[in-house]
């Protein structure tokens, strides 16, 4: 399973941040990113099967 990180810009457009292959690492990275940017994880990740 691939996990894609996306973020929403000020104009409500979604931009790709990164793509990870290991879900537990992706969740940790998403939480760390949300904490460091002072945002909620709100669903920071979009999970897709390829």
Residue, then its C-alpha position, 0 to 999 in steps of 0.5 A: x500500500x502506498x500512502x500519499x501526503x498532501x497539503x492544502x494551500x491557501x487557495x484550496x488546492x491540494x499539493x503532493x508533499x510525499x509518497x511513502x510505502x510503509x503505513x506505520x512510518x507514514x502515520x508517524x511522519x504525518x503526526x510529526x509534520x502536523x505538530x511541527x507546522x502547528x496544524x491538525x492531522x485532520x486527514x493529512x494523508x490520502x491512502x490509495x492502493x496501487 
